[in-house]
């Protein structure tokens, strides 16, 4: 799978359209005038005047112009900027080697992001070989006030957005953030492709409210700073927000300090739109002792919570920091959770000495009875557990309550020389989950 993902990435880079340098990568007032008059569709941001100390004015003016396509050329030095606002009906092509760098000492406001797309439409940002970078460690100490929202790219209430090929690193919040805005309660028709989100403060990417969101061939790694510290966190803030037609495919989630893949639906209720989330051919792994949590986690679906489905298909977890899979406080009456042809191996690769709970590969757990009295609603279809420790492959943990798990279905094949078994709790209801040993 890793080789396949690398080949996909190389193919995407090689097939990306080459950015043609504009006639001049220097200040050109006459060319700017032609752009403003609508006589030229393509423009170089350098025509507005590259400034090695602060190029905010040039880039923002280029974005605010009538140019259909803004090219940010390589100037030999970073484009140092303060927060920038994107505009509708524009393609931004960032040349290979370009670094758009947050100006040090700026971004003092709690929600200052590097790029913000707010209530706009028809925007493309293409940056194969380019980087957006901030100063995460600066924001984590005075004089900066504590904040989780200094994002790399913030998309709010926007429609028809395409982002390709960018590396986003060292932000004071999330690498990418997708939410509603003032005119739309969700962003819609958003694609994030062939991107890298690395060493960010809160998440690799947060998805708060989105319809028709595709995230593909991306890597989200080394998130650390403030909880949840996930590779991806799909987590609405209010019942009227949406997570519909979300597809995450061919992505890698690696060495994040929280869960690698997290779906947390606590704020949705029975009146919320049904959720539809698919992880397809994704990989979560810990390749260093980073103290990470679960590879795949779904939590907080109330008894009166949303309907719909969250599915992990043909996806793999290698050496998760805690469980390979954790489904917690998930009502059998709410959205279904499905694992189809997944592979899970070498759970609990990090020590986590402070943790006193069960240490198993697949955990279905009731932590908060206020969320649900009917834990369950999980399908595990033709999936595999690889383990070497004497412990249950699948464990239902509702021991501190009188409630029973229900609606667990499917089949798990286990390869473990120490023995193969599952513990599904006291008298499970409507449950036929089968765990069998792999054939030798």
C-alpha positions in Angstrom: 0.0 0.0 0.0 2.8 2.4 0.8 4.4 1.8 -2.5 1.1 2.4 -4.2 0.6 5.7 -2.4 4.1 6.9 -3.3 3.4 6.0 -7.0 0.2 8.0 -6.9 2.0 11.0 -5.4 4.7 10.9 -8.1 2.1 10.5 -10.8 0.2 13.5 -9.5 3.3 15.7 -9.4 4.4 14.7 -12.9 1.0 15.2 -14.4 0.4 18.6 -12.7 0.4 21.4 -15.3 3.7 23.2 -15.3 3.6 26.8 -14.2 4.8 29.1 -16.9 6.7 32.1 -15.7 5.1 35.4 -16.6 7.0 37.8 -18.9 8.6 39.4 -15.9 9.1 38.5 -12.3 9.7 42.1 -11.3 7.6 45.1 -10.6 5.6 46.1 -13.7 3.0 48.9 -13.2 1.9 48.8 -16.8 1.1 45.1 -16.6 -0.8 45.7 -13.4 -2.8 48.4 -15.1 -3.7 46.0 -17.9 -4.8 43.4 -15.4 -7.0 45.9 -13.5 -8.6 46.9 -16.9 -9.4 43.3 -17.6 -7.0 43.2 -20.6 -4.9 40.4 -19.1 -6.2 37.3 -17.4 -2.9 36.0 -16.1 -0.7 38.0 -13.7 2.5 37.6 -11.7 2.2 38.7 -8.1 5.7 40.1 -8.5 4.3 42.8 -10.8 2.9 44.5 -7.6 6.4 44.5 -6.1 8.1 41.7 -4.3 9.5 42.8 -0.9 11.9 40.4 0.9 10.9 41.9 4.2 7.1 41.9 3.8 5.2 41.0 0.5 1.7 41.1 2.0 0.6 44.1 0.0 1.8 42.7 -3.3 0.1 39.3 -2.8 -3.1 40.7 -1.5 -3.3 43.2 -4.3 -2.8 40.4 -6.8 -5.6 38.4 -5.2 -7.8 41.5 -5.2 -7.2 42.2 -8.8 -9.3 41.1 -11.8 -6.8 38.4 -12.7 -8.3 35.0 -13.3 -4.9 33.4 -12.7 -2.3 34.7 -10.2 1.2 33.2 -10.5 3.4 33.4 -7.5 6.9 33.0 -8.9 10.1 31.8 -7.2 12.1 34.8 -6.2 15.1 33.2 -4.5 13.7 34.2 -1.1 10.5 33.5 0.8 7.4 35.5 0.3 7.0 36.8 3.8 3.4 37.8 4.6 0.8 38.7 7.2 -2.7 37.1 7.0 -4.1 37.0 3.4 -7.7 36.8 2.2 -8.5 34.7 -0.9 -11.1 35.9 -3.5 -13.7 34.2 -5.7 -13.2 33.1 -9.3 -9.4 32.9 -9.2 -6.7 30.3 -9.8 -3.5 30.7 -7.8 -0.4 28.9 -9.2 2.5 28.8 -6.8 5.8 27.9 -8.5 7.9 25.0 -7.3 10.4 26.1 -4.6 8.3 29.0 -3.4 7.9 29.4 0.4 5.1 31.6 1.6 6.2 32.3 5.1 4.3 33.9 8.0 6.0 37.1 9.1 7.6 36.6 12.4 6.1 38.7 15.2 2.7 39.0 13.4 -0.4 36.8 13.6 -1.1 38.2 17.1 -4.9 37.8 16.8 -6.2 34.4 18.0 -7.7 33.6 14.6 -5.0 34.9 12.2 -4.5 32.4 9.5 -2.1 32.4 6.6 -4.7 31.9 3.8 -8.4 32.4 4.5 -11.2 31.5 2.0 -14.4 32.9 3.6 -17.8 32.9 1.8 -16.2 32.7 -1.6 -16.5 30.3 -4.6 -14.5 28.9 -7.6 -11.0 29.0 -6.1 -8.0 26.9 -7.1 -4.7 26.9 -5.3 -2.0 24.8 -7.0 1.4 24.5 -5.5 3.3 21.3 -6.3 6.7 21.8 -4.7 5.6 24.9 -2.8 5.3 25.4 1.0 3.2 27.4 3.3 5.0 27.8 6.7 4.3 29.4 10.0 6.1 29.7 13.3 4.3 27.2 15.6 6.8 27.4 18.5 6.6 31.2 18.6 2.8 31.0 19.0 3.1 28.5 21.9 4.6 31.1 24.3 4.4 34.8 25.3 3.9 37.4 24.0 1.3 35.3 22.0 -2.0 34.5 23.7 -2.9 30.9 23.7 -4.9 29.9 20.6 -5.8 26.9 18.5 -6.9 28.8 15.4 -3.9 30.1 13.6 -4.5 27.9 10.5 -2.5 27.4 7.4 -5.5 27.4 5.0 -8.9 28.2 6.5 -11.9 27.4 4.4 -15.2 28.8 5.7 -18.6 28.7 4.0 -16.9 28.4 0.5 -17.9 26.5 -2.5 -16.0 24.8 -5.4 -12.5 25.0 -3.9 -9.5 22.9 -5.2 -6.2 22.8 -3.4 -3.4 20.7 -4.9 0.2 19.9 -4.2 0.9 22.2 -1.2 3.0 21.4 1.9 1.6 23.2 5.0 3.8 23.2 8.1 4.3 24.6 11.5 1.0 26.4 11.9 -0.4 27.6 15.2 -3.6 25.6 14.6 -4.5 23.2 11.8 -2.8 22.7 8.6 -6.2 22.8 6.9 -9.6 23.8 8.4 -13.0 23.3 6.7 -16.1 24.8 8.2 -19.2 26.9 7.4 -19.2 30.7 7.2 -21.7 33.5 7.5 -23.6 32.8 4.3 -23.3 29.0 4.2 -23.4 26.7 7.2 -20.9 24.3 5.5 -18.3 24.4 2.8 -19.3 22.5 -0.3 -17.5 20.9 -3.3 -14.0 21.0 -1.8 -11.1 18.9 -3.0 -7.7 18.7 -1.2 -5.3 16.6 -3.2 -1.6 15.6 -3.1 -1.0 17.8 -0.1 1.2 17.4 3.0 0.2 18.8 6.4 3.1 18.5 8.8 4.0 19.5 12.4 1.0 21.6 13.1 -0.2 22.7 16.5 -3.8 21.2 16.8 -4.7 19.0 13.8 -3.4 18.0 10.4 -6.9 18.9 9.2 -10.1 19.7 11.0 -13.4 19.2 9.2 -16.2 20.9 11.1 -18.9 21.3 8.4 -18.7 20.2 4.8 -20.7 18.7 2.0 -19.0 16.9 -0.9 -15.5 17.1 0.5 -12.7 14.9 -1.1 -9.3 14.5 0.5 -7.0 12.3 -1.5 -3.3 11.3 -1.8 -2.4 13.5 1.2 -0.2 13.0 4.2 -1.0 14.3 7.7 1.9 13.9 10.1 3.6 14.9 13.4 0.7 17.0 14.8 1.6 18.0 18.3 0.9 21.0 20.6 -2.7 21.0 21.9 -5.5 18.4 22.0 -6.9 16.7 20.0 -3.6 16.5 18.0 -5.2 14.3 15.4 -4.1 13.7 11.9 -7.7 14.3 10.9 -10.6 15.3 13.1 -14.2 15.4 11.7 -16.0 17.1 14.5 -19.0 19.5 14.1 -19.6 22.2 16.6 -23.4 22.5 16.3 -26.4 20.3 15.3 -27.1 22.3 12.1 -23.7 21.6 10.6 -23.1 18.7 8.2 -20.7 16.0 7.4 -22.1 14.6 4.2 -20.4 12.9 1.2 -17.0 13.1 2.8 -14.4 10.9 1.1 -10.9 10.5 2.4 -8.9 8.1 0.2 -5.3 7.1 -0.3 -4.1 9.2 2.6 -1.4 8.6 5.2 -1.7 9.6 8.8 1.6 9.2 10.6 3.1 10.0 14.0 0.4 12.3 15.2 0.2 12.7 19.0 -3.6 12.1 19.2 -5.7 9.8 17.1 -4.6 9.3 13.5 -8.2 9.3 12.2 -10.9 10.7 14.5 -14.7 11.1 13.9 -16.3 12.8 16.9 -20.1 13.5 16.6 -21.0 14.7 20.1 -22.6 18.0 18.9 -25.0 16.3 16.4 -28.5 15.2 17.3 -31.4 13.4 15.9 -32.4 16.4 13.8 -29.0 16.7 12.2 -28.5 15.7 8.6 -27.3 12.1 8.3 -23.5 11.7 8.2 -21.7 10.0 5.3 -18.0 9.6 5.8 -15.7 7.1 4.0 -12.1 6.4 4.6 -10.9 4.4 1.6 -7.4 2.8 1.2 -5.9 4.9 4.0 -2.9 4.1 6.2 -2.3 5.1 9.8 1.0 4.3 11.5 3.5 5.1 14.1 7.1 4.9 12.9 8.6 6.5 16.0 7.7 6.6 19.7 5.6 9.7 19.4 3.0 8.7 22.1 0.1 8.6 19.6 -3.4 7.3 20.3 -5.7 5.2 18.2 -5.3 4.6 14.5 -9.1 4.7 13.8 -11.4 6.3 16.4 -15.2 7.1 16.3 -16.8 8.5 19.4 -19.8 10.2 21.0 -22.9 9.2 19.0 -25.8 9.9 21.3 -28.9 7.7 21.6 -30.8 10.6 20.1 -27.9 11.3 17.8 -27.4 11.5 14.0 -28.1 8.7 11.5 -25.9 7.8 8.6 -22.7 5.8 8.2 -19.0 6.1 9.0 -17.0 3.5 7.0 -13.3 2.5 6.9 -12.7 0.5 3.8 -9.6 -1.4 2.7 -7.6 0.6 5.2 -4.7 -0.3 7.5 -3.3 0.6 10.9 0.3 -0.3 11.6 1.7 0.1 15.2 -0.8 2.5 16.6 0.2 4.3 19.8 -2.9 2.9 21.6 -5.6 0.8 20.1 -5.7 0.1 16.4 -9.5 0.8 16.5 -11.5 2.5 19.2 -15.3 3.0 19.1 -16.5 4.7 22.2 -19.8 6.1 23.5 -21.3 5.1 20.3 -25.1 4.3 20.3 -26.4 1.4 18.4 -29.4 3.6 17.6 -27.3 6.2 15.8 -25.0 6.3 12.7 -23.6 2.9 11.8 -19.8 2.3 11.9 -18.4 -0.2 9.5 -14.9 -1.6 9.0 -14.6 -3.5 5.7 -11.5 -5.5 4.7 -9.3 -3.5 7.2 -6.0 -4.7 8.6 -4.8 -3.9 12.1 -1.4 -4.8 13.5 0.9 -4.3 16.5 -1.4 -2.1 18.7 0.0 -0.3 21.7 3.4 0.5 20.3 3.8 3.5 22.7 4.1 3.0 26.5 1.4 5.3 27.8 2.3 4.5 31.4 -0.5 6.7 32.8 -3.2 4.6 31.1 -5.0 2.0 33.2 -7.6 0.8 30.8 -7.7 -2.3 28.6 -4.9 -2.6 26.1 -6.3 -4.4 23.1 -6.2 -4.0 19.3 -10.0 -3.4 18.9 -11.9 -1.7 21.7 -15.6 -0.9 21.8 -16.1 1.1 25.0 -18.8 2.8 27.0 -17.1 5.6 28.9 -20.0 8.0 29.5 -23.5 6.6 30.1 -25.0 10.1 29.7 -24.2 9.7 26.0 -25.7 6.2 25.4 -27.4 3.4 27.2 -27.1 1.1 24.2 -23.5 0.8 23.1 -22.9 -0.8 19.7 -24.0 -0.5 16.1 -20.7 -1.7 14.6 -20.0 -4.0 11.6 -16.5 -5.5 11.1 -16.5 -7.2 7.8 -13.7 -9.6 6.7 -11.0 -7.7 8.6 -7.8 -8.9 10.2 -5.9 -8.4 13.4 -2.2 -9.2 13.7 -0.9 -9.5 17.2 1.7 -11.3 19.4 0.4 -10.4 22.9 -1.9 -12.7 24.9 -5.1 -10.6 25.0 -8.5 -10.3 23.3 -8.4 -9.2 19.7 -11.8 -7.5 20.2 -13.0 -6.3 23.6 -16.3 -4.7 24.6 -15.8 -2.6 27.8 -19.0 -1.7 29.6 -18.0 -3.2 32.9 -18.7 -0.1 35.0 -22.4 -0.1 33.9 -25.3 -2.5 33.8 -25.8 -1.9 30.0 -25.2 -4.5 27.4 -23.6 -4.0 24.0 -25.8 -4.7 20.9 -25.7 -4.9 17.1 -22.1 -6.1 16.6 -21.8 -8.0 13.4 -19.2 -9.4 11.1 -16.0 -11.5 11.0 -12.5 -10.9 12.2 -9.5 -13.1 11.4 -6.8 -13.1 13.9 -3.1 -14.1 13.6 -1.7 -14.4 17.1 0.6 -17.2 18.3 -0.4 -16.4 21.9 -4.0 -17.3 21.2 -7.2 -16.0 19.6 -10.3 -14.9 21.4 -12.7 -12.0 21.9 -14.6 -10.6 24.9 -18.0 -9.2 23.9 -19.3 -8.3 27.4 -22.2 -9.7 29.4 -25.0 -11.2 27.3 -24.7 -9.0 24.2 -27.9 -8.3 22.3 -28.4 -9.0 18.6 -24.7 -9.7 18.1 -23.0 -12.3 15.9 -19.5 -11.0 15.6 -17.2 -14.0 15.0 -13.4 -14.1 15.7 -11.4 -16.9 14.2 -7.8 -17.9 13.9 -5.9 -17.4 10.7 -5.3 -20.6 8.8 -1.7 -21.7 8.9 
